[in-house]
């Protein structure tokens, strides 16, 4: 997104993608109203919505046989009062295609950043490799948008604050079974919570477990695990038959962290490189997009004068740090006070008292709808 915004403004930009395509199964699927508002402001929304996708207006949690609607996005005063579920590789291909319309947008696939180039204490580019070739790419600015295991962050020696996370995720797919819409914020049961994302041909599932419990689950056996999954969301045996080995179940270690500084001379971090988010609420993609818009707001005028100064780069963190920290603190609170106690339970789960309020007072559903759908400090295209 940042590459597209810079190229759109006439700035020469090189985007590196490590893999030969964008098809990474672990990328999220949720495009929130705040991101679709940005697409509208760019004149891209109508075309984006023509891509195959599903829409969710009500976010629910299932506690056994009890369903609690915790957010109703239909009340949002936005162009798209819903969450669009679309495989992220489709979204990335869409943005890459739009970027390629500009001659100064250069996308290098199968090219991985390996180190930073420095001169007199300032980053002036990076080293990269593609298959058996190695490159040095000189630039007025290097932007680390390479995720929670960021090479740019590591090579730039950025200090990181780790925030405690009590959960991990098991990632797998199951077959479709019937026309019922099981898309949910989570099916919660003793020892686990199941999220099912509709990818049209199959369900992509995220099973949330206590951190450090995967080996115990494996020791209990695959059939026990499958029966547990089927019981939580009332799935048929045919739907879970695809899970025929542990190789079909991918372990994802969840981290929530925050770089203390997002910028140094010649280098900037955004998205998960600057602040890895919890998967709760699916907000990570959308906060990364907001970072990109905020960065473009500063970088475009900075590049028209020369190269961005450290003060200008730091101003991006100043603008985005409070919104991201507020969301991270909320995610950690939800993990510690709602999900973690349920994951530790051995008997029947009950609806936490704080969530019962959303049953008794439906108007309260508008608050989490705003927080999840729009977020803190949404950015807009004003140029």
N, C-alpha and C positions, 0 to 999 in steps of 0.2 A: 504493500500500500504506500509506504513512504517513497519507494522507488518510482511508483507511478505518479505521485504528487509532485516530486521533484522534476521528473521528465516533462510533465504537463506544464511546468513553469519554465521550461527551457534549459534546465540544468542537466549536465551530462552525468549519468549515473550507471553504475555497474552493480547488478544483483547476482550474488553467488548462491547456487543451490547445490548442496552436497550430492544429491541423488539424481539419477537419470530422469525421474519424473516426480510428481508431487504425491504419489500414492503411498502414504504412510498411514497404516491402519490406526495408529494411536493418536492421530490428530482429531480434535473435537469437531462436533457437527453443528454447533448452535450459533446462529447469527441473530443477534438481539436487535430490538428496535433502534437502539442508539447507532449501531453500525449501518442499518438500513437507512437511517436519516442522513448519514454521511453519503451513502450511495445516491440518495435522492439529490442532495446538494451538488453532487458531481455529475448529475444527469445520467447515472448508470442504473438506477433502481428498476425501471421497467424491464430492461433487458435481463437484469439479475433475476427477477421474479419469474422469468420464463424458463429458468433452469428447473429441472425436476426437484421438488422440495416438499416437505410437509410443514404444516403450521400448527403451533400450540398457543392457545390463548389462556388456558387454565393450567396451573402447575399444582400437582397433587402429590401428597405423600400417602402411602398405604401402610397402616399399622394392623397387620393381620387382616381382618375383615372390615376394618374401619378405614374410610377414605376421608382425608382432610384436604380441602383446597386451600393452599397457603398463599396463592397469588392469582389474581385475575387481571391479565394484561389488557383485556378488552376496554378497560377504562382509561388507558393511557391516551393522552392527547398527542399522538404521533401519527405519521403517515402509515406505519405498519404496527398496529397494536398486537403484535404476536411475535413469537420466536420462530424463526425459519430453521428447520432441520435440513441441512444439506451437507453431504460429505465434504470435508474441508479441501480435498484435492480438487473438487469441482470449483470451489470458490477461488482457490489459488490459480487454477487454469484460467478462470474468468479474468482475474486481475492481471495475470501475466499477458493475456491476449490484449487487454486494453493498454498495458504499458508498451507493448511491441508496436503499437500504432505510432509511437514517437521515435524518430531516428536516434535520439540521444538516450534511449532506454536500452541497456545491454544486459540480457539475461544469460548467464553462463551456467548451464546445467552440468552436473557431474563435476563440479568444481568446489573444492573445500578449502576454506581458510585454515592455514596452519600456524601462522605467527603474524605479529605486527612488525612493521618497519618503523624504526625510530631514528630521528636525527636531532641531536642536541636536546634530548628530553621530550621531543614532540613526536607523536605518531604521524607519519606521512604516507601511510599506505599499509598494505599487508602482503604476506606471502601466501600463495595458494597452490594447490596441485589438482590436476585433472588427469586421471589414469596415470600414464607414465610421464606426464609433463609437469613442470613446475613454473610458476609465474611470480613476478613481483608486480603488483598493481599499485601505482602511486596515486594518491588522492588527497584532496583538501580536507576530507573527513572520512573516517571509517565508522560505520554504524553497526554495532553488535545487535542483531535481531535474530540471533541463532539459538534462542531457547534457554532452558534452565541449565543445560550443560554447556553453556556458551564458551567457545574457544576464545572469542574476543575478550570476554570477561576474565578468563583465566590468564591469557597472555598479557593482558593489561594490568594484572595484579590488583583487581578491584576487590576491596574488602566487602564481605557479605555477612549480613545478620541473618542467622537461622532462626525461624520461628517454629516452636514445637508442633508436630503433626502426629496425631495418634492413629492415623489410618493409612492403609495401602489399598491398591486396586488390582483386581484380577480382571483381565480383558479377554472376551471371547465372543463368538457369534453363535446364534442358534437359528433354527429354521422358523419360517412363518407358519402359523397354525390358526386358521380362521380369520374372520374379518374384524375381530375385536381390537380396539386401540389400546394397547398396553403401555403406551408412552407415558412415562411418569417421572417425577422428580425422585422417586425412590419407593421400593417395596421394602419395608423394614421388618426384620424378624430377629430373634435372639442370635447374636453372633454374625450378622451380616445385613447388608442393604443392597438391593439390586436395582440398577437403572437400565432401562431398555430403550435404545435409540432406533427408530424406524429407518432402515436404509432400503426400504421398498422390497428388496429381494430377500432380506434376512433381518433379524434383530441383532444389533451390536450391543453387547451387554457389558456393563461395568459392575462388578461385585465388590462392594466396599467391605473391607475386613479390618480388624485391629492390626496395627503395625506389628510385624514380627510373627504373625500367626500363619503365614503361608505354609511353612514346613509342617506344622501341626495338621493343617487341612490336608496336605498331601499324604501324610502318614495315615490318615483315616481312610484313604482310598478314593479313587475316582468315582465309583458308584455312589458312595455316601455323599460326595460333593454334588453330583448330578441330582440326586434325590432332594438334597437341600435346596438347590436352585429351583427345581420343579415345584416344590412345596411352597416356596415363598410367593411365587407369582402364578400359581395354579396352572402350570404348563403341562402339556401332554408328553408322554415318553418320546413320541416321534420328534417333538421339537428340540429335545436335548440330545438326540441320538448322535448329532454331529460332534459332540464333545466325546470323542472316542480315545483320546490320550491327553496326557498333561501337556504335550506340545501344543495343543490347541488352546491352552490357557496361558496367557501372557501376564507375567507379574510386573506391575508398574509401582515403583516406590514413589510415594507422594511426598513432595517437599513444598514448603512455603518459605520463601526467603526474600531478602530485600538488600540490594547493593547500597552501601552507605553513601557512595558517590556514584552518579550515573555518567560522569564525564571527566575526562582528562584532556590535556592539549591534543587535539586532533582525533579524538575518539569519543563516541557516545553510545550508551546502552539504552535500549527501549524494550518493551514487552517483557517476556519471561526472562530475558537476559538481565534485566534490571530488577524484576520483581516476580518471581515464580508464584503463581496463584494456585490455590486448592482447586480441585475439579468441582467443588460444590457450587451449584448455580450456573456452571458453564460459562463464567464471565471472562475467563482468561483471554480468549481470542479478541473479545470486544474491548477490553482494556488495552490490549496491544494496538488495536486499530486507533483508539483514542490517543495513545502515545504518538502514533505516526502522524496524526493530524496536528497535534500540538507541536511536534518537531518540525513539520513542514512550515507551520506558521512562523517559526523563528528562522529556519534555515533558508527559506526562499529569499527574504530580504537580505540575509547575511551574505549569501553567495552573490547577490547582485553587486555588493560592495567589495567582495574579495573572498576571504575564507572566514568561517565562523570563529569567533573568539571563545576562549574558555568561559567568559562571563555569559555569552549568549547560549552556549551549550548548557551551562549550569541553570540558566533560567527555565529550560525545559523541565528539568527535575523539580525546580521550585513550583512549577505549574501543576505537574502531574503527581508529585509525591503524596500530597494529602489525600486525593481521591483513591490512590492505590492502597495506601496504608489503612484507610478507613475500611475498604473492602476486605483486605487481608485480616484485619482484626475481627471483623464480623464473621468471616469464614472460620477463623480459629475458634471464636465463641461458639458457633454452631457445631463444629467438630467436637469441642470439649464438653458441651452441655446438652446436646441432643443426640448426636450420632454415637459418640464414644460410650455413654452410659447404656445405650441400647445394644451396642456391639458386645458389651461385657455381660449382658443379661443371659441367663441360662433358661429362664422360664418365659412365659407369655409377655409380649411387649404391650404397653398401653400408650395412649396418646399423651405426650407431655402436656402439662397444664397450660404452658404458654401457647401451645398450638391449638388447644381447645378454644382459645379466644377467637380464632378465625372461623370456628363453627358457630359460636354464639354471636359474633359481631362481624358479619360478612364485609362491612365497609373496610375493616382492617386489612383485607386482602389487597387493597390498593397500595399499601405501603411497601410490602416486599415486591409487588409488581413493578413499582417505580425503581426500587433499589436494584433489582435483577435486570429489568428491561432497559432502563436508562442509565443507571449507575450514578456514581458520584462524579460531579464535574464533567459532564459530557462536552465534547468538542464539536465545533461546527466549521464548515468550509465557508469562509467569508471573503475569499479573494478569487 
